């Protein structure tokens, strides 16, 4: 009898657990199925939020830290632009490029060219240093590492800024190799300083690319029109109109152009005015053409 009572109690608990409708034990609830169906039906109109993520880099030399953060001018030391400030310029140029500003495209193309040059030169320097450090097969030299490296979280609106961050990490590796070679008497002081200066100059040339840029508010349509503002900009930059301004050759990392926000607002306003237009107005015009009172005709 005890087993029977236990089974009956267990069935009662199951019935209460699976209860759907009041007074109808033993039927599965449809709430879960209904919520899933509703979710699938509503997925078409649902809005997905923007993608967000976290990125961090680890640097091990003071030289790389300066290129990352920059340095303010002080007595006897000039100001050095860092990636933090450079990313602000890049964001402004990227926005202008998406609005079809040819001068912004021209700037981004120059940034990409100098980034590619810096990557190639730093890669070559790294290979040369690795060969110097491994020249003696009887001496196994490990590249020095910081006892307390600096891990920095980074986030940029421009994809080019992450490219620059990768190049700075290359520079960091080159500097560590140079200092290791100098410590092991494979390079003297003058040689090591020259190598580090050359490597740092590659990145500073990238930073200098965007300093001259100013927002023009012009597009390729203005170039085709050939107005006075275009001529003024060409004179300001001291260059003629490159071919890619006309055929729309863009930098590789530039996001697709999108219409200006003002144009979309104008289209929406026109569309809303059209939707708000009442049919009574057309009816009233027909009544006036027939020379009949509008109110009388409306009540017929």
N, C-alpha and C positions, 0 to 999 in steps of 0.2 A: 504493500500500500504506500510505503514511503516513496518508492520509485515513481509510482503513478502520480502522487501529489507533486513531486519535484518536476516531473515532465509537464504537468498541467500548469504549474507556476511559471515554468520556463516559456511555455506557449503563450501565456498571458503577457509576459514581458515582451516577447517577440511581436505579439499583436499590437501592444501599445507602441512599440518602437516603429512598426511599419504602418501604423494607422495613418490614413489619409483624410477620410471624411469622418465627421462626427457620427458615432453610432455605427460605423461600418469597419469593424476590425478585420484584419487579415488582407487588406488591399494595399498595394504599394502606392506611396505618395507620388503624384505627378508633378510636384513642385520642381524637383530637380530637372526633369525632362523639359518642362515648360521654360525654365530659366535658360537652359542650354539652347533651346530652339530660339528663344527670344534674342539671346546673345548673337547667334549666327545670323538671324534675320537683320539685326541692327548693326552687324559688322560693316555693312556696305556704307552706312552713313557715319560710322564712328571716326573720330579724329585721333590719330596717333601723334604723340608728342615728339619733339625734336630729339635726335640722338645726342647723348652727352657721354663723355668718358674722361678718364684721368690718365695723364701721361707724366712721367717723371724721368729725369736724366741724372746721372751721377758723374761728377767731375772731380778730378784729383789734383789739379794744379791751380796755382794762383793766377797764372796767365790766362787760363780758360775762364776762370771766374770773372776776371775783368771784362773779357769779351762778352760774357753773358749778362752781367749786371751794369757794365759801364763804370765810368769814374768821373767824378766832378773835378773841375779844374782847381788846382791848388798852387801854392808857391813852387815854382820851378817844374810843375807837372801840368801838361796840357789836358784838356778834357777829352775823354775817350767815350765814344758812343757804344752802347751795348745792345744786345738783342732785344732787351725790354723796350727801349725807346724806338729801335728800328722797327719792331713789330707794329707800333702805332702808325708809322708812316706807311707800312705795307698794307695795313687795314684800309686806310683812306684810299690808297691807289687801287686796291682790289675792288672797292665799292665803285669807284669811278670807271674801272675797266668793265664791270658788269653793266654799266650804263652806256657802254659803247664809246668811251672817251679814248681816242687813238693815242693821245700822249700817255695815258695810263698804261695802255698796252705796250707802248714803246718802252716805258720804264720797266715793266715786268719782264719783258724780253731781255733787257740788259741785265736785270738781276739774275735771271736764269743762266745767261751766258757766263757771268762771273762766278756763279755757284758751280757750274760745270768745270770752269777753269780751276777754281780752288780745290774741288774734289780731286781732279786729276793731278795737280801739283802736290797736294798733301799725300796722296796715295804713292806718288813717286818718291817723296821724301821718306815716307815710312818704309818703303822697300829698301831704300839705300841704307837707312839706319839699322834695319833688321840684318842686312848683310854685314854691316860693320860689327854689330854686336855678336854675330855668329861666325866671325872670321876665324877665330881660334877654336878648333875642334876640341882642344883639351881644356877649354874654359867655358863652362855653362853659365851664361849671364842671364838672369831674369830681370825683365824691365821693372823698375821700381814702381811701387804703388803707395798711395797715401795711407797712413795709419788711421786717418779720420777723413774719409772722402765726404764730399758735400752732395747730398741728394736733394734735388730741386723739382718741385711740381711745376709744370708749365702748361699753359693753355693759350692758344692764339686763334684769332679769327681768320688769319690768312694761312693757307697751306705752305706758302713760301717760307714762313717763319720756322716751321718745323724742319724744313730742308736746311735752313741756316743752323738750327740747333744740331743737326747731324754733322754738319761740317765743323762746328765747334768741338764736338766730341772727337772728330778726326784730329783736329789741332791739339786737343788735350793728350791724345795718344802719342803724337809726334813729340810734344814737349817732354813727356815722360821718357821717351826713348833718347832724346838729346841729353837730358840731365843724367840719365843712366850712363850713357857713353862718356860724358865728361867726367863723371865720378870714377869711372874705371880707366881714365887716362887714354881713352880712345879719341877724344876730341879736346882741343884746348879751349880756353875761355873765349877767345875771339871767334873761333869757328862755331861754337855752340850758340853764342849770341847772334851771329849772323843767320844761322839756320832758324832760330826762333823768331827773329825779326821778320825774315822773309815769309814765314808761315803766318804770322799775325797780320802782315800787310795784305795777304790774300783776302782775309775776312774783313779787314777795314775797308778795302776797296768795294766790297759788297755793300757795306753800310753807307758809303759815300754816294752810292748810285742814286738814292731816292731823296737826298737832301734838297736838291733843287726843285723838286716837283711841287706844283701848286695846282689846286683844283681849277680846271678851266671851264667846266660846264658845257663843253662842246662835244659833238658827236661826229661820226663819219658823214652824216647828212650835211652838217655844216661844212665839212671839207669839200663835198661835191658842189655845194652852193658857192664856195669860195668867197665868203663874206670878209669884212674887215677884221673881225676878231681872229679868224684863222690866220690871216697874214701877220697880225700882231704876235700871235703865239709862235709862229714859225720864226719870226725875227728874234723873239725872246730866247728861244732855244738855240738859235744859230744853226739850224739844220733845215734842209729842204724836206719836202714831204716824201718819206720813204714809201716804197712800193706797197708794203703790207698795210699802210693806212688805207689804201684804196681797195685792196683785195681781201681785207679782213683776215690777215694772218695773225693769230693770237698766241700768247704764251701758253705753254703746255698745261700749266696748273690753273689757268684762269677759269672761274666758273662761268657757265653759260649766261649770256646777256639776258636781261629781262626788261620788259617795258617799264618806263618810269612810273612811279606811283601816282603821279598827277594824272597821267593819261588814263589809268584804270579808274580813277575817281571820276573823271569826266565821262567815261563810258557808262559807269554805273549811274551817274546823275541823269544822263540822257535816257537810259533804260527805265529808271524809276519814274521820270516825267512821263514817259510814254505809257507806263502801266497805270499811272494815276489819272490819266486823261479820261474823264467820264464820257459815256456814250450820249448823255443828255445834250452835250454841247453840239454834237453832230445833228441830233434830232432838232435842236433849237435852230440851227442854221437852215435846215430844210424847211422848217416852219416859216422862217423869215422870208425865204425865197418864194414861198407860196403866198406870202402876204397874209398869213393867218396868225392870230395871237398864240403865243407859245402855250400859255396856261389853258386856253380853250381847247387846243388840239390835244394837250396832254390828258384832258379829262374825257375825251371822246371814246 
